[in-house]
Amino acid sequence: MAEATGWMEDDSQKFIELGDLVVPSRYEQARLICDLIPASPGDHFMGVDIGCGEGLLSKTILERFPEAQMTLLDGSEAMLTRAAENLGEYAYQIDLRQFDLKQTDWLDELPRRFRCIVSSLAIHHLDDAGKQALYQALFDHLAPGGVMLIADLVHPPNEQIAEAWANEWDRDVREQSLARTGSLHAFDQFQNGWNHYRTPDVEFDKPSLLLDQLQWLEEIGFSGVGCFWLRAGHAVFGGYRPPTNRD
Ligand SMILES: C[S@@+](CC[C@H](N)C(=O)[O-])C[C@H]1O[C@@H](n2cnc3c(N)ncnc32)[C@H](O)[C@@H]1O
């Protein structure tokens, strides 16, 4: 992956190793995202996963909607290789593409009628203006009635909230480490600068206020805009492209 993107292949390796332990309720978030996709299990539709990492969210979507076609975008070769392995049984239903989130060329090459656009823990690398421009472009790529769902870090409205989210995130990682590995090894690694709400890396991570993002979505024309889940500063939010009169 290009150094200019800020995310290095080393980061990919660490996230592949620790993702299940350091993301609060990762599979609960993915299940909720599936519940919010406007489709029945047998529907044929197209979806895209922006910053797909090793493809776990797309895999959950394909398990729920086995006829879907997913485009998976990521900047990291290691992540895309891993996604191809994890989604081996869906090889004919996935299109893996390398992209740079900070550029816009990739948007021109995407189909325009996605039933679902999803993204987990990637868009916070863009600043406010970058996110607004991206949400507008993605709205144009949604089919009428389709949904955009973002699972991501959001900016704390004040210091007290930042502290509460930092503590909650620490507690979650501690519990998940113990429950799944029987040790605190992952928690100890997490303590080494991973908790954005305790030690923000503002050059690299630029979460925006949740309320601002919801307002941008409303202004763009999304309907049913809301935050559907929030824990330790990790929100699942988004909105639907209104159906046209012909739908
Ligand atoms: C924290 S991981 C999340 C991966 C996956 N969505 C998940 O939730 O498990 C962030 C992902 O965003 C990708 N990423 C970060 N910055 C990027 C950029 N500028 N362009 C493309 N991908 C980027 C990384 O390669 C990585 O796979």
The ligand as a Gaussian input file, in Angstrom:
#p B3LYP/6-31G(d) Opt

LIG

0 1
 C       -9.266000      -0.633000      10.621000
 S       -9.232000      -1.449000       9.086000
 C      -10.934000      -1.928000       8.884000
 C      -11.089000      -3.070000       7.920000
 C      -12.505000      -3.627000       7.792000
 N      -13.417000      -2.696000       7.186000
 C      -13.014000      -4.067000       9.130000
 O      -13.845000      -3.386000       9.731000
 O      -12.549000      -5.116000       9.596000
 C       -9.078000      -0.078000       7.954000
 C       -9.022000      -0.501000       6.506000
 O       -9.022000       0.668000       5.694000
 C       -8.017000       0.537000       4.704000
 N       -7.526000       1.876000       4.391000
 C       -7.064000       2.809000       5.244000
 N       -6.731000       3.927000       4.585000
 C       -6.984000       3.703000       3.279000
 C       -6.865000       4.461000       2.089000
 N       -6.421000       5.711000       2.102000
 N       -7.224000       3.892000       0.924000
 C       -7.686000       2.634000       0.880000
 N       -7.834000       1.845000       1.968000
 C       -7.489000       2.378000       3.153000
 C       -6.946000      -0.340000       5.318000
 O       -6.178000      -1.011000       4.345000
 C       -7.771000      -1.267000       6.170000
 O       -8.116000      -2.445000       5.490000

